[in-house]
Amino acid sequence: MATTNSYPHTLKYAITKTDYEALHNRLSIAADQENMASECWINTLFFASYRSRTLPPRDQQAESPFSFALHYYNNDPTYLLLEQYREEEQESAMVTEAECRALLAGETGWLLERRNPVLRDFHTALTEQMLLPQVLLTYHREAYSLDGQDLWVALDSDIRTTLQHMDFLDPDLLAKDTANQAGRMLLAISYNRTIPDNLLCLLEETAPRRKLLPGVRPPV
């Protein structure tokens, strides 16, 4: 499974097919030989608060400090991962397919019955902060660990999105929902403190046309 632990800092770049092929070749060579690139398909459902769109400013309560996303891998929704994000912190909890289907149908009581702190916070965000499914994302990820480096690099390809969140657990319907989209490509770098010069040089050499996505600052 090509998932990785998140570091405090992440850079994301939109890349071209030419960039992708060059980066794939160079990263395959530079990767840690004991942790070669791992690959998987990822389906992700993001949740966002609609409170700001439905209430006048003076009546608004503070939004939840957390954001949440559900993931499953390689088109198998038997078990899912619910991730909770808050600034640089991240926690997760496992969710079954039956529980996810109940959630999509509007049933939230099971979140409290599980007595899991992540699920409890999710229940609070859903019921008090008007958190709702927003965007469904599907893509293929190649994740690379580089020898001796406290970071990982991922190449995400065939990135497609849809608002049809009720199709989240059906890969065949997702394929139909996004069939008319040209899959985008993305380079992601997650690191602890800094990106070493040798990796920066490799990235500059192989992907000179990439574009840093808005709202993401390069390392100092």
N, C-alpha and C positions, 0 to 999 in steps of 0.2 A: 504494500500500500504506500503510495507516494505522498503521504501526509507527513508533516514535520512540525516539531515544536516551534512556536513563534518566539522570536527575539524582540527586544524592545523597539527596534527600528526596522522599517521596511521601505524599500524603494520599488516602484513599479513603473515599467516603461512599455509603451505600445511599440511593437516591432513589426517588421515586414517578413514575408516568407523567406526572402534572401537572408535577412538577419537571423531568422530562426535556424535555418540550415547551417549557417556558419557557427552560431553559438552551440548548436547541438554537437557539431564535430569537435570543436575546441574543448567544450566542457566534458565530453566523453573521455578525452585524453587527460584532462586535468583532474578528473574526479578521483577521490580516494578509492584505491583498488579494492579495499575491503567493504566499501559502501558505494558501489556503483549506482548509477541512476535507477531509481525506482519509478514505475509508471502506474497510473490508474485514471479512470474516469471519475469525476466528482460532480455530484448534483447538490446544489446548495439553495436553501430557501432562507432569505433574509427577512427579518421583522423590523418594522419601524413604527413610530408613534404618529397617529393622525390627529392628536389632540390640538396641535397648533392650527389645523385646518378647520376644526369644528367648533372651537370655543373662542370668544373674544379675548383679547390680551389680558384684560383685568381679571378674568375668571380662571386664567390658566394656572395650573399647579406646576411645580418643578417636574420636568420630565425625568424618567428613570435614568440613573447614571450608567446603566448597563445597556449594551446592545446584544442581540442574540441571533444565531443562525443555526439551522439544522443541516446536516450533511449525511449523505450515504455514498458508497463507493462501488465502482464497477457495476453499476446498474442493478445492485442487489440491496433493496430497502429492508431486508429482514431486521437489521439493527442499524440505528442511526446514532449520530453524535450531535448532541445539543451543546453548542459553545456559547459561553457568556464572556463578553469583553467589557473591560472597564479600564480606559487609559492603557497602561502597559501590562495589565493583569489579564489573565485568561484562565477560565475554568471550564470543565466539561462534564457531561453526564450522558450515559447511554439511554436510548429510547427505543422501544420495540416498534415494529411496523404497525401493530394494532393500536398502540398508544398514539402514534403519529396520526393514524387515520381518525381516531377519536378527536384529536386536537383540531384537525382540519374540518371536522364536522361541528366544531364549537364546544366540545366537551373538555373542560379544564380541571374538573375535580380530582382526577387521577394524579395531577401534578403535586397536590398536597399529600395524597395518600402515600406517595413514594418516600416522603420525609427526607428528600434530598435537598440541600441548600440551594443548589443551582436551579432545580425545578421549582422550588419555592419562590425564588426571585423571579423566575420566568412567569409564574402564576400571578405574582403581584404586578408585573409589568403588563401582562395581558388584561387583567381585570381592572386595574386602577389607572394605568397610563395609556389605555387604548392602543396597545401594541397590536399590530395586525400584520399578516403576511404581505410583503411588498414585491420583491423581485426574486425570480427563480433563475438561477445561473447554472449552466451545465458546461463542462470543459474537460479537456485531457491535460494531465499534468505529468511532466518529467521533473523529478527533484534530484538535485546533485549535492552531495557532501564533498567538500574539497579537503584534501589531506592536510591535517593540522590547523584548519581554519575554523573559527568559532562562528560559523554562518552556514546558510544553505542558499542555493540558487535554483530557481524553478523556471521552466519554460512551459507556459500554458498556451494551448492551441485549441482551435475549433471552439472558441468561446461564444456561447449563444445565451440569450436572455428571453424571458417571457413573463407575463403577468398572470398566466393561467396557473395559479398556485394549487388548484384542486387536482392538477395533473402531476403534482410533484412526485408521487410514488409510482407512476407509470412511465417507464422509460420510452415505451413505444409512442405514447401520446406526446411526450416531450419532443421526440424526434419530429413528429408532425407539426407541433406548435412552432418549431424553429427551422423548418425545412427551407424556408425562403431566405434565411439569413446567411451572409458570408461570414464564416467563423473568423473572429479576430484572434490576434496573438499577443502574448504579454510575456515580458521578462520580469521576474520578481526576485529581489534579493532581501533576505531577512538576516540581520546581523546584530551582534551584541554591542560592540563599542565602535568599531570602525571597519571599513573595507580595505584590505591590504592593497598595496600598490600593484602587486603582480596581477591581482584579479581586475583591478581598474584598467590596467593596460590591456588585458585580454579582452575586456568588454569594449574598450575604445577601438581596438583593432578589428573586432569582428562585427560590431553593430553600430557603425557611425551614424546611421540614419534614425536610430531609435529616438522616441520622444518621451520625456518625463511627463507622467500624467499630472494634470492640474492638482494642486494642493499637496504635492509631495516634494519635499526639499532634498536636494542632494547632500551627501555627507560633507561636513566641514573638514 
